[in-house]
Amino acid sequence: MPMLLDVSEALEGAFSTDDALRRPVPDLDALSKPVPELRSIVLSPPR
């Protein structure tokens, strides 16, 4: 198992300079706002 982690770390390091291959960076501003914005919370199940 440690070898697998070493290989994955090496691949991530090698791919970090290529935009198409590197790990994506999340857009924290977009993730901080709920979509769709809540207008109310349902407290009882539908009948």
C-alpha positions in Angstrom: 0.0 0.0 0.0 2.7 2.6 0.7 4.1 2.1 -2.8 0.6 3.0 -4.2 0.6 6.2 -2.3 4.2 7.0 -3.5 3.1 6.5 -7.1 0.0 8.6 -6.7 2.0 11.4 -5.1 4.5 11.3 -7.9 1.8 11.4 -10.6 0.1 14.3 -8.8 3.4 16.2 -8.7 4.1 15.5 -12.4 0.6 16.5 -13.5 0.5 19.7 -11.3 2.0 21.9 -14.0 -0.5 20.8 -16.7 -3.9 22.6 -16.5 -5.7 19.6 -18.1 -4.3 17.0 -15.8 -3.8 18.7 -12.4 -6.2 18.4 -9.5 -9.1 20.9 -9.9 -9.3 23.8 -7.4 -12.8 24.4 -6.2 -14.4 27.8 -6.6 -15.0 28.6 -2.9 -17.1 31.7 -3.7 -19.5 29.7 -5.8 -19.7 26.9 -3.3 -20.4 29.3 -0.3 -23.9 30.2 -1.7 -26.7 27.6 -1.7 -28.3 27.0 -5.1 -31.2 27.3 -5.2 -31.5 29.6 -2.2 -33.9 28.3 0.4 -37.1 30.3 0.9 -38.6 28.0 3.5 -38.0 24.7 5.2 -40.6 21.9 5.0 -41.3 20.6 8.5 -43.9 17.9 7.7 -44.1 15.3 4.8 -46.6 15.8 2.0 -50.0 14.1 2.3 
